[in-house]
Amino acid sequence: MNKIITNSPLSKISTGSLALLLMLTIAVIFWIAHHFRNYYDPKRLIKSYAIFFLPLLAVGLLLHIQVVLIVGIYLAGVFLLVFRSNHYFYGR
């Protein structure tokens, strides 16, 4: 059983780099939602988060994270951004 786990590609993923990329994404999401809290046009919010993909991809590739995981973190960030921006838009 131990040999199966050590030969798995999932066991070779650097969790420190993955956690760093996830924390960077969450920090940017909170900043974007806070920055655009007074603008009720979602185009600016979506555009700024779409632009964030290129630096996220570059940092992820520098940290040797697979592209599939980077895209997964980015898409998960979309859901967090939607719920966080709703906090500012409807929480008044």
Wavefront OBJ file of the C-alpha trace (Angstrom):
o trace
v 0.000 0.000 0.000
v 2.829 2.406 0.817
v 4.455 1.785 -2.570
v 1.193 2.663 -4.356
v 0.973 5.968 -2.515
v 4.603 6.943 -3.159
v 4.291 6.180 -6.889
v 1.126 8.253 -7.258
v 1.529 11.552 -9.123
v -0.636 13.227 -6.493
v 1.993 12.549 -3.836
v 4.528 14.647 -5.749
v 2.506 17.871 -5.665
v 4.148 20.555 -3.570
v 1.482 21.532 -1.056
v 3.414 24.588 0.121
v 3.453 26.094 -3.360
v -0.179 25.171 -3.883
v -1.196 26.792 -0.590
v 0.807 29.913 -1.459
v -0.971 30.229 -4.800
v -4.348 29.705 -3.139
v -3.637 32.369 -0.494
v -2.472 34.790 -3.210
v -5.713 34.209 -5.110
v -7.855 34.761 -2.019
v -6.001 37.968 -1.161
v -6.490 39.327 -4.677
v -10.180 38.371 -4.626
v -10.766 40.225 -1.382
v -8.866 43.246 -2.709
v -10.804 43.300 -6.005
v -14.167 42.953 -4.255
v -13.253 45.699 -1.792
v -11.834 47.995 -4.478
v -14.959 47.807 -6.657
v -17.478 47.893 -3.817
v -18.934 51.258 -4.902
v -19.157 50.374 -8.604
v -22.336 48.508 -9.392
v -21.295 47.592 -12.916
v -19.874 44.046 -12.790
v -17.834 44.589 -15.980
v -14.950 46.166 -14.048
v -14.964 43.360 -11.507
v -14.941 40.660 -14.178
v -12.323 42.429 -16.285
v -9.926 42.896 -13.386
v -10.271 39.258 -12.330
v -9.745 38.108 -15.924
v -6.537 40.147 -16.103
v -5.395 38.464 -12.882
v -5.166 35.114 -14.701
v -1.900 35.943 -16.465
v 0.086 36.779 -13.294
v -1.505 33.786 -11.571
v -0.414 31.520 -14.394
v 3.118 32.954 -14.358
v 3.514 32.563 -10.589
v 2.031 29.084 -10.715
v 4.416 27.978 -13.429
v 7.369 29.469 -11.528
v 6.296 27.433 -8.501
v 6.103 24.301 -10.709
v 2.365 23.814 -10.264
v 0.474 21.975 -12.976
v -1.668 24.107 -15.269
v -4.780 22.093 -14.396
v -4.410 23.007 -10.729
v -3.816 26.673 -11.572
v -6.985 26.779 -13.669
v -8.870 25.001 -10.867
v -7.759 27.569 -8.311
v -8.710 30.359 -10.716
v -12.202 28.943 -11.309
v -12.746 28.361 -7.606
v -11.789 31.983 -7.111
v -14.620 33.044 -9.415
v -17.166 31.604 -6.991
v -15.510 33.264 -4.026
v -15.389 36.589 -5.865
v -19.091 36.417 -6.703
v -20.087 35.729 -3.109
v -17.658 38.295 -1.700
v -18.806 41.031 -4.079
v -22.430 40.256 -3.166
v -21.474 40.943 0.443
v -20.598 44.515 -0.524
v -23.440 45.026 -3.000
v -26.307 43.657 -0.922
v -24.952 43.789 2.610
v -26.081 47.371 3.229
l 1 2 3 4 5 6 7 8 9 10 11 12 13 14 15 16 17 18 19 20 21 22 23 24 25 26 27 28 29 30 31 32 33 34 35 36 37 38 39 40 41 42 43 44 45 46 47 48 49 50 51 52 53 54 55 56 57 58 59 60 61 62 63 64 65 66 67 68 69 70 71 72 73 74 75 76 77 78 79 80 81 82 83 84 85 86 87 88 89 90 91 92
